[in-house]
Amino acid sequence: MAPLTTRSNVGPAMATISAGGLEVGYDVHGSGPPLVMLHGATSTGREDFAAQVPLLAKAFRLYLPDARGHGSTPWDAANGFTYDQLVDDVLAFVDALGIDTFHLLGFSMGGMTALQLATRFPDRLRTLIVVGITTQREPRASVVRRLMDPERIERDDPAWAAHLGRRHDAAQGQGAWRRLLPSIAADVAVQPLLGPRELRRIELPALVAVGDHDPFVPVDHAWGLMRQLPDGRLFVAPDCGHEVMVRRPALFNEACVGFYRSTEAVAVGRSERNLGGSGATFEGDQR
């Protein structure tokens, strides 16, 4: 395992590790079996999952890496930005930490990364949760293209532009987000779509979560994804848009706890079969 360091250029101190040619910044919390949590596009792990960390850290060792070009993981999107790279980055990250099998939770961009990783390396995973993701091109590509237009953001939403600068400039360089956002949108428009043959490889417990008003992911898309997973489940958050974990944290946390409790035996079996490990146990009222 590569030596760990800490730095504090983005909020409180974060750990860093060399993995796959990147210096990955990440937060770590709790103890127990490893759970890797992947944030959405333009965000960071500590922001997307702030409402989940206190609960899940009671049962898991949480790892929240910043994706390349985001937060504290330096990368210039001018040098390329694809979901294949993001999948490779996650594998390099867990390998650098010496983690063999792990639980995986991903939101939006992180959800697609998690889903693609699960189709390629299902034996590495104990369970899977994906939030706010569809395997169909539209409406996701159109919404991403509209929302990730730097000129529109700076013209119509300068407060959001300033927030993106505060979130990313310290590690990425001033204004780097203006190159990052169009690169993400361009990849979403052309990335290969996962079909039934790929999804059927995910023979592990999986939860698909979506808000009932998600502009990226119609509920029927989430339902269709769940139906193609051999051991899939569906959670629909009522009166909720894209950021289920942020907008409906109590309901989402309850869904996660129920999922992890109901799949604990399978997760333990997968970890023991695939290299050794343990499950997770929740105690008391965790809502």
Buried (B, 14 or more C-beta within 10 A) or exposed (E): EBEEEEBEEBBEBBBBBBBBEBBBBBBBBBEBBBBBBBBBBBBBBBBBBBBBBEBBBBBBBBBBBBBBBBBBBBBBBEEEBBBBBBBBBBBBBBBBBEBBBBBBBBBBBBBBBBBBBBBBBBEBBBBBBBBBBBBBEEBBBBBBBEBBBBEEBBEEEEEEBEBBBEBBBBBBEEBBBBBBBBBBBBBBEEBEEBEEEBBEBBBBBBBBBBBBBBBBBBBEBBBBBBEBBEBBBBBBBEEBBBBBBBBBBEBBBBBBBBBBBEBBEBBBEBBEEBEEBEBBEBEEEBE
